[in-house]
Amino acid sequence: WSHRDLTYPLRRQRQMGIRDSYYFGAKGIREEAAMRAYSELDKAKLELEIETGKVETAVRNANWIISEKLDTPDEIMLQVKKMLEANASLLDVEAAFVADYYPSKGHWYEPLVARREDGSIEEMVLGSEGHDYLAAEWYNGALASGEGYWSEPYYDESGAKDLVVTYGMPIRDSEGQTVGVVAADLALGWLQEKIDALHVYPTSFSTVVSREGQMLACPPETLDVAKTVRYQTAMEKTGWTMTIVIPEEEIYKGINRLGRIVMLLQILGILSIILIIRSSFISMMKSRELAEKEEKMANELHIASGIQMSMIPKIFPPFPERKDLDMAAAIVPAKEVGGDLYDFFIRDEKLFFIIGDVSGKG
């Protein structure tokens, strides 16, 4: 055999070693990118769920109050205004009733209160052939859902005068019949600000898409990237999908630059492992911190509920020695902590009783 033939197996092994080092280095970097992306997605998802949860809570509270005021339609505007004043993140709050529900108000009746750019609050009653909310997607979606519904994005020309998404819930009367929808708008400009701040890499960008595929938030300019890596997470209540898009050249920029140098590839592989461990540790600490906050909140709600229930009489009959009267009472809070109180006692052969109710427990 020639000298060239004898050295071929050794050179072949070296080439395979370089490819293996590049493969494992690239794999480590890809995994590190995925961990960073999902960590940022989880953080952004939590922030969005907190904000959308505020809107849902405000609408639920408004729904409960309005359902109690159906017999006095002129008071509904006042209740809607109070709800908007108590929730600074909302653009407007409205109650849209089914056709001819209040004959004296006409075919359409939609009392709405909107917040303007100067901070003022404008009251208006909408509903006409030009503004037929009965055909609106947010209105019919809420009716069809039977519970809560997040609309597709649209431009609200009459109320918010902005690009918005609407969360609505059906209003039911005392007999359980659906009589309308109470809704609130959330501006998409706020959502765009959240997404613009989400950067895993300098050239990465993020998008939020509705359940029907409409763009809720996207980069301000059109980006033409040949090869990208995408990471997604879904928000269950809204049906939105959040995506982080990272150009492949951004992920592999370092390894492509140093790919021809075996020693540097090995160092890069070690650094990648360290970064993965570090990222895993940071993600674990964030998850633990979120879990501790949730546990603390649950404990505080449990303690608050215990304090409330300890303030009311629970032994019945309350006056076993008396045969001339009997009474019973109970509280069943709709939430973890209610806003109700009752008590009773006898003094100077007179029976006193107290019933208290607090609405809007913010």
RAZIQUI-V240937 format. One record per run of one state. SS is the DSSP state (H for helix, E for strand, C for the rest). FROM is the first residue (numbers start at 1). TO is the last residue. If there is no record, write none. Layout:
ss = <SS/SS>
from = <FROM/FROM>
to = <TO/TO>
This chain:
ss = <C/H/C/H/C/E/C/H/C/E/C/E/C/H/C/H/C/E/C/E/C/E/C/E/H/C/E/C/E/C/E/C/E/H/C/H/C/H/C/E/C/E/C>
from = <1/3/69/73/86/92/98/103/106/110/116/121/127/133/136/137/146/148/151/154/157/162/173/178/188/197/205/210/215/218/228/235/241/248/252/253/259/262/311/340/348/350/358>
to = <2/68/72/85/91/97/102/105/109/115/120/126/132/135/136/145/147/150/153/156/161/172/177/187/196/204/209/214/217/227/234/240/247/251/252/258/261/310/339/347/349/357/362>
